[in-house]
Amino acid sequence: MTIAKELLEILCCPKSKVKLRPLTKEEMEAVNVSIAAGKCKYADGRDVDKQLEDGLITLDGKTVYRVENDIPVMLVENAIYIR
């Protein structure tokens, strides 16, 4: 991921306002296993049907946002809730 350090310092979940950090490789693998098992939902209730290539996670570990083409997708309805 090539998100500028300055941007990472100010990014937070638009709903909870909890700061974000990049997912580790291990966390991303675990999230993708959960997605494959049908255990992840978007904030709007849809099942997550697409594996993550990159992402940001809230510091409390509850919510993931996709990063696509090095651009964080910070739409509340597309937040992925981790169970």
C-alpha positions as CSV (number, residue, x, y, z in Angstrom):
1,M,0.0,0.0,0.0
2,T,1.3,3.4,-0.9
3,I,-0.9,5.7,1.1
4,A,1.0,8.7,2.3
5,K,1.9,8.7,6.0
6,E,0.3,12.2,6.4
7,L,-3.0,10.8,5.0
8,L,-2.9,7.8,7.3
9,E,-2.5,10.0,10.3
10,I,-5.8,11.8,9.6
11,L,-7.9,9.0,8.3
12,C,-10.6,7.7,10.6
13,C,-13.8,5.7,10.3
14,P,-16.5,8.2,9.0
15,K,-19.1,6.7,11.4
16,S,-17.2,5.9,14.6
17,K,-14.3,8.4,14.2
18,V,-11.9,5.6,15.3
19,K,-8.5,6.0,13.6
20,L,-7.3,3.6,10.9
21,R,-4.2,1.7,10.2
22,P,-3.2,-0.7,7.3
23,L,-4.2,-4.3,7.7
24,T,-1.3,-6.7,8.2
25,K,-0.8,-9.5,5.8
26,E,-2.1,-12.0,8.4
27,E,-5.2,-9.9,9.2
28,M,-6.0,-9.6,5.5
29,E,-5.7,-13.4,5.1
30,A,-8.0,-13.9,8.1
31,V,-10.6,-11.4,6.8
32,N,-10.5,-13.1,3.4
33,V,-11.1,-16.5,5.0
34,S,-14.1,-15.0,6.8
35,I,-15.4,-13.5,3.6
36,A,-15.1,-16.9,1.8
37,A,-17.0,-18.5,4.7
38,G,-19.8,-15.9,4.4
39,K,-19.1,-14.4,7.8
40,C,-18.6,-10.8,6.8
41,K,-21.2,-8.2,6.1
42,Y,-21.1,-4.6,4.7
43,A,-22.5,-1.9,7.0
44,D,-25.7,-1.8,4.8
45,G,-26.3,-5.6,5.5
46,R,-25.1,-7.0,2.2
47,D,-22.8,-10.1,2.3
48,V,-19.2,-9.2,1.4
49,D,-18.7,-11.1,-1.9
50,K,-15.2,-9.8,-3.0
51,Q,-11.9,-10.7,-1.4
52,L,-9.7,-7.9,-0.1
53,E,-6.5,-7.0,-2.0
54,D,-5.7,-4.3,0.5
55,G,-7.4,-2.5,3.4
56,L,-7.4,-0.3,6.4
57,I,-8.8,-1.4,9.8
58,T,-10.0,0.6,12.8
59,L,-7.7,0.6,15.8
60,D,-10.4,-1.2,17.7
61,G,-10.3,-4.0,15.1
62,K,-14.1,-3.9,14.4
63,T,-14.3,-2.3,10.9
64,V,-12.3,-2.7,7.6
65,Y,-12.3,-0.4,4.6
66,R,-11.1,-1.5,1.2
67,V,-8.2,0.1,-0.5
68,E,-8.5,-0.1,-4.3
69,N,-5.7,1.1,-6.5
70,D,-4.1,2.8,-3.5
71,I,-7.3,4.7,-2.8
72,P,-9.2,4.1,0.5
73,V,-12.9,3.5,-0.1
74,M,-14.3,5.4,2.9
75,L,-18.0,5.0,2.3
76,V,-19.9,4.0,5.4
77,E,-22.2,1.6,3.6
78,N,-19.1,-0.2,2.2
79,A,-17.5,-0.7,5.6
80,I,-16.9,-4.4,6.4
81,Y,-17.8,-5.5,9.9
82,I,-15.5,-8.1,11.4
83,R,-17.2,-10.8,13.6
